[in-house]
Structures are given as C-alpha cells and as structure tokens.
Amino acid sequence: MFLFRVLLRRMEMQEITAEVQVEFMNIPYNLTPPSLLVFVEQTQEYGGDFNHVEMQANGNHYSGTQTMTFHPRGNTEFYPLDGYALNFTFTTRLLGDLIDDTNTKCEIRCLIPGLDQYKESGTSEDRFDSVTESLDGEGFPQVHLNTKVYLQRGFSSQLVMSVIFISYLLLGSLLLIKPEKLEQRLSACLTLFLFAISFTFTIQVPTALQARATFAETLTFMLLIGAGLLSVLSVIEKTLFEEKPRLEVLQYLIEGAVLVLLSLALLGQISHFIGMSGGYPWLRSSGATFMVFSAVLIAAILYGYVSKTILFIIRRRKKS
C-alpha cells in the first residue's frame, strides 16, 4: 500500500502551510533502496511549487514527513463565499512500476478553521484523480499521482450571510415608522449604524493582501451608508412636514428616490464580484448565486417602502 497524506494546517497571506506525510508499506525486500524521494508539485498557471519528502527505510516500510507551503488559487475578496483550488502531483521513481490506482490511497484533511475540502472529479475521496507513468531523463520509470481539492466555507459562510440579510431587512423596515416618530427612526438607525461598524471588525476576514474590500465588508459598508442616509432623510422629513403638512405626500417620492439610488449602488458593487467569479470555475458560489443574493438584498431594502406606498395608494383611492 502506498499512502499519501496532506494535512492543511494554516492559511496566511494566501499561503497554506501543510504537513505532507508519505508511507510505502510492504515493499518487496529485493526492491528496497536505503532511502526514497517523493517530489511534490503544486500545479499553477504561472508554474509550480516543487518540494520533496525524503523517506527513510524501516525494513520494507518507508515513511517521511515534510512541512511545506502551498499557494492556492483563489481570491480572498469573495469572503465569506471564497473558495480555493489546490492541484497536487506526487512523483516518485525507483518504485514507480509498482504503483497504480488500485494500491494507492490519498488523504487530504483541511484543519484550517472555517474551511472544508471537497472534490468535484467524481473519484473517491481517498483516491487520486489520475495515475500516469513516464520515464525520467535517465530512462528510469516514474509515476505521477495527481489529485485536485477545493476549499470552501460551510457554516461560517451561512452565518455571516444570514446576519447581513437580517440587517438589510431591518434597514428596509425603518421606513415603516412614520416620519413624525423621529426618535424611533433615529434610534433604529443609530443601532444599525453602530452594528455595521462593530460587525466589520468582528468578522474573520482572511489575513491576505488584497486591492479591495471583501464581499462581506462591501455589503457592510453599503449597510452603513444606508443607515446614514435614512437617518438624514428622517430629520429632513420631520422638519419639512411639520412646517408644511400638505407636502407629506412628497415623502414617497423622496424615499423612493433614495432607496433606488442605494439599490443601484449596491448592485454596482455586487456586479464587480459577479464579473470576477467567472475566473474561478470551482466556486460553488458562482455568478448566478451572487445575482440571486443581490436581488434578495435589494428586495429587503425596498419591501418596507413598497408596502407603505401600496397602503397609501389604497387609502387614497378609498377616500376619493
């Protein structure tokens, strides 16, 4: 049996520190060299990272462990819907003619908090995606064992997105409070404003250099802007309608214009992530998912305004 094990332990600056363990068991005694080398390559678009595990013999049993650094393909800007791809190839010679897809086992375990691994190749979780043979530069047989693994967020992703959706739902509910009840509106806006600030510093954003804010940070920023706009709008409406009650009908036009502009700004921000997601086909949170979620958030923003406007129209028709 030929066992290859990769333990993904830590991710920093978009680098994953992993412990690679290799074991060759029950090797025929007439084929047991004093030591073996297994080369580990992470295939990437711009080249590959080469490492090796040196294996020492103990009778007809070989084992070796090496700590390595890998660079997964992915983008932390998608957090908490981010996903990463790792493409490993193990190469060994000398015993290459003994290894095939029936006597090999590949174990990859993700020990990074918040990330889970999965495969999409259809192969068994403990099998390689492909096992191929070739000759090295000296004419010796060697075997290449390749496997791909993808990392994604499970429960933590659902938790962050649920909190953001509920917050946007609360934002859309603020306009159900009548303008004359300014204290209640401002109290809810201030609570939402402070929550958006504190939530930004509590979410576990990956520690990686990036050009833009993450998806979660962008949505929280738009929530902060929305709470601030509705606070200012509430003060303006209170002052204006107290002086001229006949202008109260204008609140539906003003509030509608503000919410539409806010929704368009939010859609513009999400469109950036929709465009980027096309470059990462392994992401389960594809462009369609971003589009659906943007529609849900915009509906949460507008539902309160639409509800009160429909009730206002119905009352006016009954009076007329």
Residue pairs with C-beta under 8 A, 6 or more apart in sequence:
1 23
1 24
1 25
1 26
1 103
1 104
1 105
2 23
2 24
2 25
2 99
2 103
2 104
2 105
3 21
3 22
3 23
3 24
3 25
3 104
3 105
3 107
4 20
4 21
4 22
4 38
4 90
4 104
4 105
4 106
4 107
4 145
5 20
5 21
5 22
5 23
5 106
5 107
5 108
5 109
6 18
6 19
6 20
6 21
6 88
6 106
6 107
6 108
6 109
7 18
7 19
7 20
7 21
7 109
7 111
8 16
8 17
8 18
8 86
8 108
8 109
8 110
8 111
8 112
8 115
8 117
8 151
9 16
9 17
9 18
9 19
9 111
9 112
10 16
10 17
10 112
11 17
11 72
11 112
11 115
11 206
12 207
12 208
13 207
13 208
13 209
14 71
14 72
14 74
14 76
14 206
14 208
14 209
15 69
15 70
15 71
16 69
16 70
16 71
16 72
16 84
16 86
16 112
17 67
17 68
17 69
18 67
18 68
18 69
18 70
19 65
19 66
19 67
19 68
20 40
20 51
20 53
20 65
20 66
20 67
20 68
21 53
21 63
21 64
21 65
22 38
22 53
22 55
22 62
22 63
22 64
22 65
22 90
23 61
23 62
23 63
24 36
24 55
24 61
24 62
24 63
24 95
25 60
25 61
25 62
26 60
26 61
27 60
27 61
27 62
27 95
27 98
28 60
29 60
31 94
31 95
31 98
32 57
32 59
32 60
33 57
33 94
34 57
35 54
35 55
35 56
35 57
35 62
36 54
36 55
36 57
36 62
36 64
36 92
36 94
36 95
37 52
37 53
37 54
37 55
37 92
37 93
38 52
38 53
38 55
38 64
38 90
38 91
38 92
39 50
39 51
39 52
39 90
39 91
39 92
40 50
40 51
40 52
40 53
40 66
40 68
40 88
40 89
40 90
40 91
41 48
41 49
41 50
41 51
41 88
41 89
41 91
42 48
42 49
42 70
42 71
42 86
42 87
42 88
42 89
43 87
43 88
43 89
43 146
44 71
44 73
44 87
45 73
49 68
49 69
49 70
49 71
51 66
51 68
52 66
53 64
53 65
53 66
54 64
54 66
55 62
55 63
55 64
56 62
56 63
56 64
70 86
72 84
72 85
72 86
72 151
73 84
73 85
73 86
73 87
73 280
74 82
74 83
74 84
74 85
74 151
74 280
75 82
75 210
75 276
75 280
76 82
76 205
76 206
76 208
76 210
76 214
77 210
77 211
77 212
77 213
77 214
77 215
77 273
77 276
78 214
78 215
78 273
78 276
78 277
78 280
78 283
78 285
79 153
79 203
79 205
79 206
79 214
79 215
79 216
80 153
80 156
80 157
80 160
80 161
80 203
80 214
80 215
80 216
81 153
81 157
81 161
81 215
81 283
81 285
81 289
81 290
82 152
82 153
82 206
82 214
82 215
83 150
83 151
83 152
83 153
83 280
83 282
83 283
83 284
83 285
84 115
84 150
84 151
84 152
85 148
85 149
85 150
85 151
85 280
85 282
86 148
86 149
86 150
86 151
87 146
87 147
87 148
88 108
88 146
88 147
88 148
88 149
89 144
89 145
89 146
90 144
90 145
90 146
91 142
91 143
91 144
91 145
92 99
92 142
92 143
93 136
93 140
93 141
93 142
93 143
94 140
96 133
96 140
96 141
96 142
96 143
97 133
97 141
97 143
99 131
99 143
99 145
100 131
100 143
101 127
101 128
101 131
104 127
104 128
104 131
104 145
105 126
105 127
106 126
106 127
106 128
106 145
106 147
107 126
108 117
108 147
108 149
109 117
110 116
110 117
110 151
112 151
113 204
114 153
114 154
114 156
114 204
115 151
115 152
115 153
116 151
116 152
116 153
116 154
117 149
117 150
117 151
118 149
118 150
118 152
119 125
119 129
119 147
119 148
119 149
119 150
120 148
120 150
120 282
121 129
121 148
123 129
123 147
127 147
128 145
128 146
128 147
129 146
129 147
129 148
130 144
130 145
130 146
131 143
131 144
131 145
131 146
132 143
132 144
132 146
133 141
133 142
133 143
133 144
134 141
134 142
134 144
135 141
135 142
136 142
150 282
152 283
152 284
152 285
156 204
157 285
160 203
160 216
161 293
163 199
164 216
164 219
164 220
164 223
164 297
165 296
165 297
165 300
167 192
167 195
167 196
167 199
167 223
168 219
168 223
168 226
168 297
168 300
168 301
169 300
169 303
170 188
170 192
171 192
171 223
171 226
171 227
171 230
171 300
171 301
172 300
172 301
172 302
172 303
172 304
172 305
173 303
173 304
174 185
174 188
174 189
174 192
174 230
174 234
174 304
175 230
175 255
175 259
175 304
175 305
175 308
176 304
176 307
176 308
177 184
177 185
177 188
179 185
179 234
179 237
179 238
179 241
179 248
179 251
180 238
180 241
180 242
182 234
182 235
182 238
185 230
185 231
185 234
186 231
186 234
186 235
189 227
189 228
189 230
189 231
189 234
190 231
192 223
192 227
193 224
193 227
193 228
193 231
196 220
196 221
196 223
196 224
196 227
197 224
199 220
200 217
200 220
200 221
203 216
203 217
203 220
205 214
205 216
205 217
206 214
212 218
212 272
213 221
215 273
218 269
218 270
218 273
219 266
219 269
219 297
222 262
222 265
222 266
222 269
225 262
225 265
226 262
226 301
229 258
229 262
230 258
233 254
233 255
233 258
236 254
237 251
237 254
240 247
240 250
241 247
241 248
241 251
252 305
252 308
252 309
252 312
255 305
256 305
256 309
259 301
259 302
259 305
262 301
263 298
263 301
263 302
266 294
266 297
266 298
266 301
267 294
267 298
270 290
270 291
270 293
270 294
273 290
274 287
274 290
274 291
274 294
275 287
277 283
277 285
277 286
277 287
277 290
278 287
